[in-house]
Amino acid sequence: MTVISDASPVTFSGVLPEAVDVVIIGGGILGVSTAWFLAGQGVSVLLCEKGRIAGEQSSRNWGWVRQQGRDPAELSIMQESLRIWDRLSADTGADYGFAKQGVLYLAESEERLGEFENWLTLVEDHKLDSRMLSAADVTALLPDCRGAFKGGLFTPSDGRAEPEVAVPNLARAAQAQGAVILECCAARTLDAVNGAVTAVITEKGPVRCGAVLLAGGAWSSLFLRNQGISLPQLSVKATVSRTAPGPSVFEGNASTSEFAFRRRQDGGYTIALSGYHEHYLSAETFRHFFSFLPSYKASWRETKLRVLGSGIERGLTTTERWNAGQTSPFERTRVMNPLPDRQVLRRLRQHLAARLPRLADQPFVESWSGMIDSTPDLLPIMDSVAPIQGLFLATGFSGHGFGIGPGAGRVMADLIRGRDCGHDLKPFRLARFEDGSPVRLGPAL
């Protein structure tokens, strides 16, 4: 399966409606899941995607569907999301590549084992099936992995899915329930009267509506800045590879301190460095410097700072402004498709040879990069946007949005409709970055 890009064919097209109840901006897992739930409830929905459905991070992630290692604030939504994943094929008649094969973290130090134990204590009220493993348990579960492991953490009920298949299939399910989904249809700006949303202006024309969900991933900050709203969000780049089909060393998802891997539905593996990413310095970096300082201090060893060059990453941080009649940055970069880091690919090959020798000669049949939208505390924002009545925001999932996506989509559908979503959304409010609340980093697992 080739990664989705602007070279991929347009598969969602049609006539722009004059009016709908809700317009969703962004065709990633969050936008598509929300559209599916809203359409299933009889709400008229238009989803506008500037490029391709799942063209950016929603098809470029690792494909993990995990409870393990999450911030406790997210866990109840993630548990609901896991239940949704479990029944999604039966509910829609489509294949998502979902399988419950577990998530395994390996520890080579007592300190790392202590971090696992602390996390288990933090989440004990959630009644997970997560458990600590001894060194002998790790060897029994992953006999082909070389290393002096002290033990591990394992959650058998966690799963995996195929991002580049799952999100477009869910979009088709939303479309079958009545949602209008349009690719190559960038939302340029909003119209508001007396502080309330009245329309979204797209490149194809205006659409009247009473509510808007911005689920633009790494582009959300740029869209809001053009509306005069500051969103503390930065993007980091991560490189991923997939191998040709190979022998089974583990059927689920696993990570060491060096690299992470996931068995794929086609028999290959998705491979990435554990926690490593690149950040391109820009005006946004310095604008939000103090907000992001705690997270940078916690992850500086895994963060490579780079000077923003002339690459396509520049489009995310442009300082230009535009109006409804002008071509927007979203139309100039239909799909953000940054080049993978060659140094990362070399390191991945070295880790396979050293840790999983049975996979040492498996060729990398495809490599890619994606831009991850991050917040200062690494928790998402799921909230209404106070300055504009009827505007809602779901962004900043900080590299763990794919697994929680269906559950978060259900939450946003209820939030938009003014219904009780059944979860505490205080940790995800936008105002936490403006009201003096300290930036609190959860467990970095």
C-alpha beads as a LAMMPS data file, in Angstrom:
LAMMPS data file: protein, C-alpha beads

445 atoms
444 bonds

1 atom types
1 bond types

-500.0 500.0 xlo xhi
-500.0 500.0 ylo yhi
-500.0 500.0 zlo zhi

Masses

1 110.0

Atoms # bond

1 1 1 0.000 0.000 0.000
2 1 1 1.549 3.306 -1.081
3 1 1 1.303 6.227 1.312
4 1 1 -1.457 8.687 0.441
5 1 1 -0.199 11.875 -1.223
6 1 1 -1.248 14.556 -3.703
7 1 1 -0.392 12.031 -6.431
8 1 1 -3.157 9.738 -5.183
9 1 1 -6.382 9.834 -7.187
10 1 1 -9.278 11.956 -5.982
11 1 1 -11.922 9.531 -4.717
12 1 1 -14.306 11.885 -2.904
13 1 1 -15.887 14.496 -5.141
14 1 1 -19.280 15.995 -5.849
15 1 1 -21.329 19.158 -5.720
16 1 1 -20.736 21.696 -2.960
17 1 1 -23.996 22.060 -0.981
18 1 1 -25.435 25.514 -0.375
19 1 1 -26.075 24.842 3.303
20 1 1 -25.567 22.123 5.926
21 1 1 -25.876 21.862 9.690
22 1 1 -22.153 21.292 10.266
23 1 1 -19.015 21.873 8.202
24 1 1 -15.929 19.868 9.172
25 1 1 -12.553 21.199 8.060
26 1 1 -10.000 18.418 7.709
27 1 1 -10.223 14.848 6.470
28 1 1 -8.077 13.032 9.020
29 1 1 -9.241 10.449 11.543
30 1 1 -10.832 13.098 13.796
31 1 1 -12.793 14.857 11.090
32 1 1 -13.903 11.655 9.409
33 1 1 -14.957 9.995 12.681
34 1 1 -16.989 13.048 13.693
35 1 1 -18.652 13.124 10.267
36 1 1 -19.564 9.445 10.605
37 1 1 -21.204 9.935 13.993
38 1 1 -23.031 13.129 13.027
39 1 1 -24.346 11.713 9.762
40 1 1 -25.497 8.604 11.609
41 1 1 -27.543 10.867 13.894
42 1 1 -29.275 12.552 10.968
43 1 1 -27.190 15.733 11.007
44 1 1 -26.338 17.178 7.579
45 1 1 -22.547 17.357 7.254
46 1 1 -20.014 18.642 4.763
47 1 1 -16.396 17.569 5.244
48 1 1 -13.887 19.721 3.343
49 1 1 -10.407 18.299 2.773
50 1 1 -7.824 20.498 1.058
51 1 1 -6.003 17.500 -0.415
52 1 1 -6.821 13.824 0.122
53 1 1 -8.673 12.038 2.890
54 1 1 -6.011 10.862 5.407
55 1 1 -3.316 12.323 3.174
56 1 1 -1.234 13.622 6.050
57 1 1 -0.629 12.285 9.550
58 1 1 -3.770 10.149 9.702
59 1 1 -2.254 7.762 7.146
60 1 1 1.405 8.294 8.120
61 1 1 1.252 7.238 11.778
62 1 1 2.357 3.917 13.254
63 1 1 -1.134 2.390 13.276
64 1 1 -1.165 1.684 17.004
65 1 1 -4.531 1.507 18.803
66 1 1 -3.321 1.650 22.373
67 1 1 -4.439 2.359 25.892
68 1 1 -0.992 1.585 27.256
69 1 1 1.151 4.548 28.235
70 1 1 -1.535 7.192 27.726
71 1 1 -2.100 10.163 29.965
72 1 1 -4.835 9.182 32.462
73 1 1 -6.915 12.130 31.215
74 1 1 -7.315 10.405 27.838
75 1 1 -7.943 6.876 29.001
76 1 1 -11.718 6.821 29.341
77 1 1 -12.098 8.183 25.792
78 1 1 -9.467 5.745 24.547
79 1 1 -11.285 2.821 26.150
80 1 1 -14.450 3.872 24.356
81 1 1 -12.468 4.252 21.142
82 1 1 -11.138 0.718 21.472
83 1 1 -14.700 -0.568 21.767
84 1 1 -15.622 1.359 18.608
85 1 1 -12.641 -0.068 16.711
86 1 1 -13.707 -3.537 17.845
87 1 1 -17.123 -3.255 16.194
88 1 1 -16.292 -0.932 13.305
89 1 1 -16.099 -3.612 10.632
90 1 1 -19.411 -5.119 11.718
91 1 1 -21.049 -1.672 11.842
92 1 1 -19.818 -0.513 8.419
93 1 1 -19.074 -3.689 6.448
94 1 1 -15.532 -2.516 5.663
95 1 1 -12.063 -3.740 6.570
96 1 1 -9.873 -1.588 8.822
97 1 1 -7.044 -4.023 9.418
98 1 1 -7.916 -3.969 13.109
99 1 1 -6.578 -6.744 15.299
100 1 1 -6.106 -7.022 19.056
101 1 1 -2.562 -8.335 19.315
102 1 1 -1.350 -6.268 22.253
103 1 1 1.185 -3.528 22.950
104 1 1 4.546 -4.407 24.512
105 1 1 7.087 -1.977 25.988
106 1 1 10.543 -3.339 26.802
107 1 1 12.775 -2.001 29.598
108 1 1 16.556 -2.269 29.753
109 1 1 16.886 -0.453 33.088
110 1 1 15.317 -0.492 36.527
111 1 1 14.480 3.183 36.021
112 1 1 12.362 2.381 32.987
113 1 1 10.612 -0.431 34.859
114 1 1 9.824 2.084 37.587
115 1 1 8.187 4.363 35.018
116 1 1 5.981 1.472 33.905
117 1 1 4.994 0.692 37.496
118 1 1 4.204 4.349 38.200
119 1 1 1.937 4.488 35.168
120 1 1 0.086 1.368 36.308
121 1 1 -0.532 3.048 39.663
122 1 1 -1.853 6.184 37.970
123 1 1 -4.377 4.263 35.849
124 1 1 -5.467 1.530 38.253
125 1 1 -9.023 2.945 38.426
126 1 1 -9.474 2.215 34.713
127 1 1 -9.311 -1.563 35.222
128 1 1 -6.975 -2.225 32.298
129 1 1 -5.489 -5.637 31.603
130 1 1 -1.990 -4.091 31.522
131 1 1 0.620 -6.016 33.477
132 1 1 4.294 -5.939 34.315
133 1 1 6.514 -8.594 32.759
134 1 1 9.656 -10.196 34.085
135 1 1 12.744 -10.700 31.926
136 1 1 11.671 -14.325 31.427
137 1 1 8.173 -13.183 30.392
138 1 1 9.670 -10.843 27.783
139 1 1 11.799 -13.651 26.350
140 1 1 8.768 -15.930 26.128
141 1 1 6.649 -13.278 24.405
142 1 1 9.359 -11.918 22.095
143 1 1 12.030 -14.619 21.765
144 1 1 13.588 -13.154 18.613
145 1 1 14.470 -9.775 20.155
146 1 1 18.041 -9.461 21.400
147 1 1 18.853 -7.352 24.449
148 1 1 19.452 -7.408 28.183
149 1 1 15.867 -6.619 29.106
150 1 1 14.921 -6.235 32.759
151 1 1 11.254 -6.713 31.988
152 1 1 8.391 -4.971 30.281
153 1 1 4.823 -3.707 30.237
154 1 1 2.141 -5.492 28.223
155 1 1 -1.511 -4.726 27.446
156 1 1 -3.059 -7.688 25.598
157 1 1 -6.317 -5.887 24.703
158 1 1 -4.556 -3.141 22.738
159 1 1 -4.612 -3.349 18.975
160 1 1 -3.389 -2.214 15.607
161 1 1 -5.018 -1.062 12.368
162 1 1 -3.967 0.035 8.874
163 1 1 -4.196 3.858 8.756
164 1 1 -4.078 4.313 4.989
165 1 1 -7.001 1.873 4.632
166 1 1 -8.983 2.583 7.789
167 1 1 -9.588 6.324 7.447
168 1 1 -10.747 6.304 3.793
169 1 1 -13.018 3.334 4.547
170 1 1 -14.577 5.195 7.467
171 1 1 -15.036 8.212 5.184
172 1 1 -16.945 5.982 2.759
173 1 1 -19.101 4.804 5.657
174 1 1 -19.849 8.418 6.594
175 1 1 -20.674 9.173 2.965
176 1 1 -23.036 6.197 2.856
177 1 1 -24.913 7.722 5.808
178 1 1 -25.351 11.018 3.992
179 1 1 -22.241 13.058 4.743
180 1 1 -20.892 15.075 1.799
181 1 1 -17.117 14.613 1.575
182 1 1 -15.062 16.669 -0.852
183 1 1 -11.344 16.355 -1.552
184 1 1 -9.377 19.221 -3.144
185 1 1 -11.763 21.613 -1.429
186 1 1 -9.850 23.870 0.947
187 1 1 -11.699 25.930 3.530
188 1 1 -10.268 29.437 3.270
189 1 1 -12.003 31.301 6.082
190 1 1 -15.174 31.702 8.132
191 1 1 -18.066 34.120 7.907
192 1 1 -19.528 35.253 11.207
193 1 1 -22.337 37.627 12.122
194 1 1 -22.530 39.088 15.643
195 1 1 -19.800 36.696 16.742
196 1 1 -21.528 33.545 15.499
197 1 1 -20.593 31.303 12.561
198 1 1 -22.845 31.685 9.537
199 1 1 -20.777 30.116 6.737
200 1 1 -17.486 28.579 5.666
201 1 1 -15.885 30.054 2.567
202 1 1 -14.215 27.308 0.558
203 1 1 -12.188 27.596 -2.621
204 1 1 -15.293 26.322 -4.441
205 1 1 -17.635 28.830 -2.823
206 1 1 -19.515 29.533 0.425
207 1 1 -21.502 27.015 2.469
208 1 1 -23.981 28.253 5.054
209 1 1 -23.888 26.433 8.375
210 1 1 -24.557 26.812 12.080
211 1 1 -21.476 24.988 13.354
212 1 1 -17.916 24.327 12.218
213 1 1 -15.391 21.793 13.456
214 1 1 -11.767 22.622 12.728
215 1 1 -9.852 19.317 12.685
216 1 1 -6.968 20.466 10.536
217 1 1 -4.107 18.722 12.305
218 1 1 -0.838 20.555 11.802
219 1 1 -2.660 23.262 9.792
220 1 1 -5.115 24.219 12.553
221 1 1 -2.923 26.932 14.052
222 1 1 -2.456 28.647 10.685
223 1 1 -6.191 28.626 9.951
224 1 1 -7.042 30.131 13.337
225 1 1 -4.262 32.718 13.188
226 1 1 -5.827 34.071 10.002
227 1 1 -9.053 34.420 12.023
228 1 1 -7.184 36.395 14.700
229 1 1 -7.082 33.506 17.189
230 1 1 -3.828 32.277 18.741
231 1 1 -3.439 28.503 19.108
232 1 1 -0.304 27.222 20.902
233 1 1 0.515 24.365 18.577
234 1 1 3.772 23.361 16.924
235 1 1 4.605 20.587 14.494
236 1 1 7.315 17.964 14.531
237 1 1 8.404 15.689 11.719
238 1 1 8.722 11.919 12.119
239 1 1 10.092 9.342 9.672
240 1 1 8.600 5.861 9.235
241 1 1 9.334 2.820 7.058
242 1 1 7.560 -0.364 6.158
243 1 1 9.212 -3.625 5.283
244 1 1 8.340 -6.324 2.827
245 1 1 6.349 -9.255 4.265
246 1 1 8.566 -11.316 6.548
247 1 1 8.634 -13.864 9.343
248 1 1 6.542 -13.392 12.448
249 1 1 8.552 -12.073 15.392
250 1 1 5.558 -10.472 17.157
251 1 1 1.998 -10.027 15.952
252 1 1 1.286 -6.841 17.874
253 1 1 3.087 -3.557 18.545
254 1 1 6.344 -3.355 20.484
255 1 1 8.966 -0.777 21.376
256 1 1 12.393 -0.604 22.964
257 1 1 14.162 2.593 23.989
258 1 1 15.601 2.698 20.458
259 1 1 12.881 1.763 18.001
260 1 1 9.289 0.617 17.651
261 1 1 7.654 -1.836 15.283
262 1 1 4.187 -3.089 14.371
263 1 1 3.135 -6.165 12.480
264 1 1 1.149 -5.157 9.395
265 1 1 -1.847 -6.868 7.875
266 1 1 0.249 -7.667 4.765
267 1 1 2.857 -9.504 6.846
268 1 1 5.417 -6.716 6.857
269 1 1 6.316 -4.336 9.664
270 1 1 5.963 -0.619 10.258
271 1 1 9.248 0.600 11.799
272 1 1 10.152 3.916 13.476
273 1 1 12.568 5.341 16.020
274 1 1 11.137 5.550 19.528
275 1 1 10.294 9.148 20.354
276 1 1 12.642 10.749 17.806
277 1 1 11.390 13.729 15.803
278 1 1 12.542 16.911 14.094
279 1 1 11.279 20.441 14.644
280 1 1 11.801 23.252 12.146
281 1 1 12.461 26.560 13.875
282 1 1 10.102 29.347 12.809
283 1 1 8.378 32.436 14.130
284 1 1 5.801 30.121 15.702
285 1 1 8.544 28.396 17.710
286 1 1 9.513 31.641 19.390
287 1 1 5.935 32.893 19.705
288 1 1 5.062 29.854 21.826
289 1 1 8.534 29.296 23.310
290 1 1 7.609 29.536 26.989
291 1 1 4.485 27.404 26.604
292 1 1 6.516 24.591 25.055
293 1 1 9.580 24.923 27.303
294 1 1 8.559 22.134 29.752
295 1 1 7.960 19.618 26.952
296 1 1 11.206 20.576 25.238
297 1 1 13.151 20.102 28.473
298 1 1 11.617 16.648 28.823
299 1 1 12.366 15.567 25.245
300 1 1 15.424 17.530 24.094
301 1 1 17.484 14.362 23.614
302 1 1 14.936 13.043 21.109
303 1 1 14.253 16.359 19.363
304 1 1 16.423 17.518 16.468
305 1 1 16.091 21.260 15.859
306 1 1 16.478 22.351 12.258
307 1 1 16.475 25.702 10.492
308 1 1 13.422 26.101 8.309
309 1 1 14.615 25.989 4.725
310 1 1 12.787 26.223 1.447
311 1 1 11.076 22.841 1.813
312 1 1 7.336 22.254 1.907
313 1 1 7.394 22.438 5.710
314 1 1 7.576 26.227 5.285
315 1 1 3.924 26.321 4.244
316 1 1 2.825 25.471 7.802
317 1 1 4.494 28.526 9.315
318 1 1 3.824 31.242 6.780
319 1 1 3.039 34.653 8.279
320 1 1 0.839 35.741 5.391
321 1 1 -2.809 36.687 5.762
322 1 1 -5.512 36.119 3.170
323 1 1 -9.186 36.806 2.662
324 1 1 -12.041 34.757 1.265
325 1 1 -11.275 35.781 -2.320
326 1 1 -7.595 34.898 -2.242
327 1 1 -5.794 31.617 -2.754
328 1 1 -4.860 30.249 0.669
329 1 1 -1.745 28.324 1.757
330 1 1 -3.945 25.226 1.999
331 1 1 -4.444 25.237 -1.759
332 1 1 -0.720 25.601 -2.462
333 1 1 0.115 22.539 -0.341
334 1 1 -2.596 20.012 -0.974
335 1 1 -0.781 17.256 0.914
336 1 1 2.213 17.867 3.144
337 1 1 4.630 15.171 2.000
338 1 1 8.063 15.850 3.547
339 1 1 11.044 13.714 2.627
340 1 1 12.032 10.982 5.079
341 1 1 15.250 11.502 7.021
342 1 1 17.984 9.299 5.537
343 1 1 19.906 9.234 8.812
344 1 1 16.825 7.844 10.539
345 1 1 16.508 5.141 7.884
346 1 1 20.123 4.099 8.452
347 1 1 19.559 3.914 12.193
348 1 1 16.425 1.817 11.703
349 1 1 18.393 -0.645 9.601
350 1 1 21.078 -0.852 12.305
351 1 1 18.505 -1.456 15.045
352 1 1 16.863 -4.249 13.078
353 1 1 20.206 -5.967 12.569
354 1 1 21.139 -5.653 16.241
355 1 1 17.766 -6.355 17.847
356 1 1 15.727 -8.408 15.378
357 1 1 18.215 -10.312 13.229
358 1 1 15.418 -12.352 11.619
359 1 1 14.273 -9.084 10.022
360 1 1 17.748 -7.707 9.284
361 1 1 17.525 -8.398 5.557
362 1 1 13.896 -7.387 5.067
363 1 1 13.906 -4.556 2.522
364 1 1 12.239 -1.231 3.233
365 1 1 9.686 -1.102 0.446
366 1 1 8.489 2.396 1.362
367 1 1 9.585 5.223 3.659
368 1 1 7.817 8.467 4.451
369 1 1 7.560 11.369 6.880
370 1 1 4.638 13.178 8.468
371 1 1 4.067 16.359 10.445
372 1 1 2.645 15.770 13.932
373 1 1 0.551 18.494 15.571
374 1 1 1.606 18.952 19.196
375 1 1 0.438 21.009 22.164
376 1 1 2.565 22.182 25.105
377 1 1 1.260 19.442 27.431
378 1 1 0.935 16.801 24.686
379 1 1 -2.803 16.525 25.288
380 1 1 -5.307 17.327 22.535
381 1 1 -7.673 20.261 22.413
382 1 1 -11.347 19.292 22.171
383 1 1 -13.402 22.372 22.835
384 1 1 -15.523 25.193 21.523
385 1 1 -13.616 28.332 20.518
386 1 1 -14.988 31.101 22.698
387 1 1 -14.502 34.139 20.422
388 1 1 -16.719 32.622 17.714
389 1 1 -19.988 30.948 18.652
390 1 1 -20.478 27.710 16.728
391 1 1 -16.757 27.100 16.126
392 1 1 -15.290 23.910 17.594
393 1 1 -11.733 22.619 17.630
394 1 1 -10.200 19.129 17.736
395 1 1 -6.455 19.220 17.222
396 1 1 -3.054 18.751 18.851
397 1 1 -3.265 15.001 19.387
398 1 1 0.534 14.980 19.563
399 1 1 1.191 11.724 17.746
400 1 1 -1.443 9.590 19.448
401 1 1 -4.609 10.620 17.630
402 1 1 -5.121 7.616 15.362
403 1 1 -6.096 5.134 18.049
404 1 1 -8.271 7.533 19.999
405 1 1 -9.777 9.029 16.838
406 1 1 -13.141 7.218 16.716
407 1 1 -13.808 7.859 20.409
408 1 1 -12.799 11.510 20.088
409 1 1 -15.031 11.804 17.021
410 1 1 -18.000 10.581 19.025
411 1 1 -17.156 13.108 21.753
412 1 1 -16.938 15.974 19.257
413 1 1 -20.240 14.997 17.626
414 1 1 -21.983 15.291 20.992
415 1 1 -20.151 18.505 21.877
416 1 1 -21.230 20.109 18.610
417 1 1 -24.823 19.063 19.223
418 1 1 -24.791 20.416 22.774
419 1 1 -25.164 16.985 24.331
420 1 1 -23.395 15.457 27.322
421 1 1 -20.458 13.484 25.920
422 1 1 -20.040 11.363 29.051
423 1 1 -16.386 12.284 29.643
424 1 1 -14.553 14.990 31.567
425 1 1 -13.284 17.415 28.916
426 1 1 -11.674 19.911 31.295
427 1 1 -8.148 18.629 30.557
428 1 1 -8.741 19.329 26.848
429 1 1 -10.089 22.878 27.049
430 1 1 -8.405 25.514 24.907
431 1 1 -8.355 28.043 27.758
432 1 1 -5.853 25.994 29.780
433 1 1 -3.102 27.712 27.809
434 1 1 -4.495 31.179 28.518
435 1 1 -5.815 31.142 32.110
436 1 1 -2.527 30.718 33.938
437 1 1 -2.822 26.968 34.410
438 1 1 0.625 25.366 34.692
439 1 1 1.728 23.107 31.852
440 1 1 1.507 19.576 33.257
441 1 1 3.225 16.795 31.369
442 1 1 1.721 13.377 31.821
443 1 1 3.635 10.078 31.789
444 1 1 5.953 9.995 28.764
445 1 1 5.258 6.410 27.742

Bonds

1 1 1 2
2 1 2 3
3 1 3 4
4 1 4 5
5 1 5 6
6 1 6 7
7 1 7 8
8 1 8 9
9 1 9 10
10 1 10 11
11 1 11 12
12 1 12 13
13 1 13 14
14 1 14 15
15 1 15 16
16 1 16 17
17 1 17 18
18 1 18 19
19 1 19 20
20 1 20 21
21 1 21 22
22 1 22 23
23 1 23 24
24 1 24 25
25 1 25 26
26 1 26 27
27 1 27 28
28 1 28 29
29 1 29 30
30 1 30 31
31 1 31 32
32 1 32 33
33 1 33 34
34 1 34 35
35 1 35 36
36 1 36 37
37 1 37 38
38 1 38 39
39 1 39 40
40 1 40 41
41 1 41 42
42 1 42 43
43 1 43 44
44 1 44 45
45 1 45 46
46 1 46 47
47 1 47 48
48 1 48 49
49 1 49 50
50 1 50 51
51 1 51 52
52 1 52 53
53 1 53 54
54 1 54 55
55 1 55 56
56 1 56 57
57 1 57 58
58 1 58 59
59 1 59 60
60 1 60 61
61 1 61 62
62 1 62 63
63 1 63 64
64 1 64 65
65 1 65 66
66 1 66 67
67 1 67 68
68 1 68 69
69 1 69 70
70 1 70 71
71 1 71 72
72 1 72 73
73 1 73 74
74 1 74 75
75 1 75 76
76 1 76 77
77 1 77 78
78 1 78 79
79 1 79 80
80 1 80 81
81 1 81 82
82 1 82 83
83 1 83 84
84 1 84 85
85 1 85 86
86 1 86 87
87 1 87 88
88 1 88 89
89 1 89 90
90 1 90 91
91 1 91 92
92 1 92 93
93 1 93 94
94 1 94 95
95 1 95 96
96 1 96 97
97 1 97 98
98 1 98 99
99 1 99 100
100 1 100 101
101 1 101 102
102 1 102 103
103 1 103 104
104 1 104 105
105 1 105 106
106 1 106 107
107 1 107 108
108 1 108 109
109 1 109 110
110 1 110 111
111 1 111 112
112 1 112 113
113 1 113 114
114 1 114 115
115 1 115 116
116 1 116 117
117 1 117 118
118 1 118 119
119 1 119 120
120 1 120 121
121 1 121 122
122 1 122 123
123 1 123 124
124 1 124 125
125 1 125 126
126 1 126 127
127 1 127 128
128 1 128 129
129 1 129 130
130 1 130 131
131 1 131 132
132 1 132 133
133 1 133 134
134 1 134 135
135 1 135 136
136 1 136 137
137 1 137 138
138 1 138 139
139 1 139 140
140 1 140 141
141 1 141 142
142 1 142 143
143 1 143 144
144 1 144 145
145 1 145 146
146 1 146 147
147 1 147 148
148 1 148 149
149 1 149 150
150 1 150 151
151 1 151 152
152 1 152 153
153 1 153 154
154 1 154 155
155 1 155 156
156 1 156 157
157 1 157 158
158 1 158 159
159 1 159 160
160 1 160 161
161 1 161 162
162 1 162 163
163 1 163 164
164 1 164 165
165 1 165 166
166 1 166 167
167 1 167 168
168 1 168 169
169 1 169 170
170 1 170 171
171 1 171 172
172 1 172 173
173 1 173 174
174 1 174 175
175 1 175 176
176 1 176 177
177 1 177 178
178 1 178 179
179 1 179 180
180 1 180 181
181 1 181 182
182 1 182 183
183 1 183 184
184 1 184 185
185 1 185 186
186 1 186 187
187 1 187 188
188 1 188 189
189 1 189 190
190 1 190 191
191 1 191 192
192 1 192 193
193 1 193 194
194 1 194 195
195 1 195 196
196 1 196 197
197 1 197 198
198 1 198 199
199 1 199 200
200 1 200 201
201 1 201 202
202 1 202 203
203 1 203 204
204 1 204 205
205 1 205 206
206 1 206 207
207 1 207 208
208 1 208 209
209 1 209 210
210 1 210 211
211 1 211 212
212 1 212 213
213 1 213 214
214 1 214 215
215 1 215 216
216 1 216 217
217 1 217 218
218 1 218 219
219 1 219 220
220 1 220 221
221 1 221 222
222 1 222 223
223 1 223 224
224 1 224 225
225 1 225 226
226 1 226 227
227 1 227 228
228 1 228 229
229 1 229 230
230 1 230 231
231 1 231 232
232 1 232 233
233 1 233 234
234 1 234 235
235 1 235 236
236 1 236 237
237 1 237 238
238 1 238 239
239 1 239 240
240 1 240 241
241 1 241 242
242 1 242 243
243 1 243 244
244 1 244 245
245 1 245 246
246 1 246 247
247 1 247 248
248 1 248 249
249 1 249 250
250 1 250 251
251 1 251 252
252 1 252 253
253 1 253 254
254 1 254 255
255 1 255 256
256 1 256 257
257 1 257 258
258 1 258 259
259 1 259 260
260 1 260 261
261 1 261 262
262 1 262 263
263 1 263 264
264 1 264 265
265 1 265 266
266 1 266 267
267 1 267 268
268 1 268 269
269 1 269 270
270 1 270 271
271 1 271 272
272 1 272 273
273 1 273 274
274 1 274 275
275 1 275 276
276 1 276 277
277 1 277 278
278 1 278 279
279 1 279 280
280 1 280 281
281 1 281 282
282 1 282 283
283 1 283 284
284 1 284 285
285 1 285 286
286 1 286 287
287 1 287 288
288 1 288 289
289 1 289 290
290 1 290 291
291 1 291 292
292 1 292 293
293 1 293 294
294 1 294 295
295 1 295 296
296 1 296 297
297 1 297 298
298 1 298 299
299 1 299 300
300 1 300 301
301 1 301 302
302 1 302 303
303 1 303 304
304 1 304 305
305 1 305 306
306 1 306 307
307 1 307 308
308 1 308 309
309 1 309 310
310 1 310 311
311 1 311 312
312 1 312 313
313 1 313 314
314 1 314 315
315 1 315 316
316 1 316 317
317 1 317 318
318 1 318 319
319 1 319 320
320 1 320 321
321 1 321 322
322 1 322 323
323 1 323 324
324 1 324 325
325 1 325 326
326 1 326 327
327 1 327 328
328 1 328 329
329 1 329 330
330 1 330 331
331 1 331 332
332 1 332 333
333 1 333 334
334 1 334 335
335 1 335 336
336 1 336 337
337 1 337 338
338 1 338 339
339 1 339 340
340 1 340 341
341 1 341 342
342 1 342 343
343 1 343 344
344 1 344 345
345 1 345 346
346 1 346 347
347 1 347 348
348 1 348 349
349 1 349 350
350 1 350 351
351 1 351 352
352 1 352 353
353 1 353 354
354 1 354 355
355 1 355 356
356 1 356 357
357 1 357 358
358 1 358 359
359 1 359 360
360 1 360 361
361 1 361 362
362 1 362 363
363 1 363 364
364 1 364 365
365 1 365 366
366 1 366 367
367 1 367 368
368 1 368 369
369 1 369 370
370 1 370 371
371 1 371 372
372 1 372 373
373 1 373 374
374 1 374 375
375 1 375 376
376 1 376 377
377 1 377 378
378 1 378 379
379 1 379 380
380 1 380 381
381 1 381 382
382 1 382 383
383 1 383 384
384 1 384 385
385 1 385 386
386 1 386 387
387 1 387 388
388 1 388 389
389 1 389 390
390 1 390 391
391 1 391 392
392 1 392 393
393 1 393 394
394 1 394 395
395 1 395 396
396 1 396 397
397 1 397 398
398 1 398 399
399 1 399 400
400 1 400 401
401 1 401 402
402 1 402 403
403 1 403 404
404 1 404 405
405 1 405 406
406 1 406 407
407 1 407 408
408 1 408 409
409 1 409 410
410 1 410 411
411 1 411 412
412 1 412 413
413 1 413 414
414 1 414 415
415 1 415 416
416 1 416 417
417 1 417 418
418 1 418 419
419 1 419 420
420 1 420 421
421 1 421 422
422 1 422 423
423 1 423 424
424 1 424 425
425 1 425 426
426 1 426 427
427 1 427 428
428 1 428 429
429 1 429 430
430 1 430 431
431 1 431 432
432 1 432 433
433 1 433 434
434 1 434 435
435 1 435 436
436 1 436 437
437 1 437 438
438 1 438 439
439 1 439 440
440 1 440 441
441 1 441 442
442 1 442 443
443 1 443 444
444 1 444 445
